[in-house]
Amino acid sequence: MEKLTLVVAFLLLASLFQPLTAQDLEIDVFQLDVSQSGCPGVTKDKWPELLGVPAKLARETIQKENPRLTNIPNVLNGSPVTEDFRCDRVRLFVNVLDFVVQTPVVT
C-alpha cells in the first residue's frame, strides 16, 4: 500500500509540471543555423559519433570531413582551456587511455 501511495503522489507532482517545448519558448526552429559555429567554409561543427573512439581516429575523421580544421589538440578531460573561439580548432577531450570522452566541437 505504501508503494501505491508513493506512485500516486509522484504522478500528481509530475502532472503539475509541464515540459518546455520550442513553441513554449518561442524559438523558431526553422531559423536555426545547421553549423552554429558561424565559421566560413566549416560545414560540420560537432561530431557526437566520435565519443568513445581513439583520439587518433577522431582527429583523422575530423580532418577528412573538414580540411579547414587544422588545430586539433588532445586535452586531458578536466584540464583548463582558454575561452577564445577559433574557427580552425577542435579540442579532443580525452581520458588517460586517449579515448574521446566529450563530443568534439569547433571551439
Stockholm file with secondary structure:
# STOCKHOLM 1.0

chainA/1-107         MEKLTLVVAFLLLASLFQPLTAQDLEIDVFQLDVSQSGCPGVTKDKWPELLGVPAKLARETIQKENPRLTNIPNVLNGSPVTEDFRCDRVRLFVNVLDFVVQTPVVT
#=GR chainA/1-107 SS CHHHHHHHHHHHHHHHCCCCCTTTTTCCGGGSCSSTTCCTTCCCCBCGGGTTSBHHHHHHHHHHHCTTCCBCCEEETTCCCCCCCCTTBBCEEECTTSBBCSCCBBC
#=GC SS_cons         CHHHHHHHHHHHHHHHCCCCCTTTTTCCGGGSCSSTTCCTTCCCCBCGGGTTSBHHHHHHHHHHHCTTCCBCCEEETTCCCCCCCCTTBBCEEECTTSBBCSCCBBC
//
